[in-house]
């Protein structure tokens, strides 16, 4: 009986563990911030630190670093964010975000910038 209680206690403790913050990608966050304007991300999203149009089509990207999911479906990790930025349809063919032709290097830098948005 004691062993069963100990196992239950360990399982409960594991379930209550705080989710880990997504790792910061190896990229140039400052360049990524500039690329948000270059690719027109701010035409659809409100993005802290990015000037120009203030789009309301897509969700605001503030606090992106603290979010557990991208588009409410995919783990918010640097590789997944980079893939999402390069080709959102590769993850979800029915999503509304357009494929903007973001290169792999640009996506890495943009993901680095998004990871700074606490």
HELIX and SHEET records of a PDB file:
HELIX    1   1 UNK A    2  UNK A   15  1                                  14    
HELIX    2   2 UNK A   29  UNK A   38  1                                  10    
HELIX    3   3 UNK A   41  UNK A   43  5                                   3    
HELIX    4   4 UNK A   64  UNK A   66  5                                   3    
HELIX    5   5 UNK A   78  UNK A   86  1                                   9    
HELIX    6   6 UNK A   88  UNK A   91  1                                   4    
HELIX    7   7 UNK A  104  UNK A  114  1                                  11    
SHEET    1   A 2 UNK A  69  UNK A  70  0                                        
SHEET    2   A 2 UNK A  74  UNK A  75 -1                                        
END                                                                             
